[in-house]
Amino acid sequence: MNKAELIDAIAADAGISKAAAKKALDSVTNSISSTLSSGGRVSLIGFGTFSVSERSAREGRNPSTGATIKIPAKKVAKFKAGAELTGKLN
């Protein structure tokens, strides 16, 4: 499912226009992004938790040449599915 299909599904499920569904989805993604960028966590009970994790610097290999390269430390977004979502997947 891509963003357009998700907007269509939200609009149909909530009985709202596609424009309103797009605004709502954009608002949710912007809120999650801004919270994560400030180092916070977003917990949606039954769905899951979005958080930020730090990856330390490490050495890797260029697959085409085999040369060793340095991979810098960085922060990455992480998602852990909640129990209710996990139960629906099994």
URQUIWO-V615236 format. One record per run of one state. SS is the DSSP state (2 for helix, 1 for strand, 0 for the rest). FROM is the first residue (numbers start at 1). LEN is the number of residues. If there is no record, write none. Layout:
ss->SS from->FROM len->LEN
ss->SS from->FROM len->LEN
//
This chain:
ss->0 from->1 len->2
ss->2 from->3 len->12
ss->0 from->15 len->3
ss->2 from->18 len->20
ss->0 from->38 len->4
ss->1 from->42 len->3
ss->0 from->45 len->3
ss->1 from->48 len->8
ss->0 from->56 len->2
ss->1 from->58 len->4
ss->0 from->62 len->6
ss->1 from->68 len->4
ss->0 from->72 len->2
ss->1 from->74 len->8
ss->0 from->82 len->1
ss->2 from->83 len->7
ss->0 from->90 len->1
//
